[in-house]
């Protein structure tokens, strides 16, 4: 993680200041998470991939909402693009909310014994 963070934090901070440092930290976290997932699958086997399903859902939500934000920022003068971005964000939050309600609430009820 340090080998990834140190080379990215300096140029990102020079280019974008504190926001660049935050981006470097976030990107380093994602690289570390990817390495962790890969090592876990190598150690425990392919059967463990189903345990990472909530992480895939969260990644899909971040991608969908991120696309919405990028679309709304790309063409700020066109109201259609802003509505498309807002709809992407709303769709992402709705799909993830449905996923939490339909799958994760059952797991939590079983875990908490009620």
Secondary structure by P-SEA (a helix, b strand, c coil): caaaaaacaaaaaaacaaaaaaaaaaaaaaaaaaaaaaaaaaaccccccccaaaaaaaaaaaaaaaaaaaaaaaccccaaaaaaaaaaaaaaaaaaaaaaaacaaaaaaaaacc
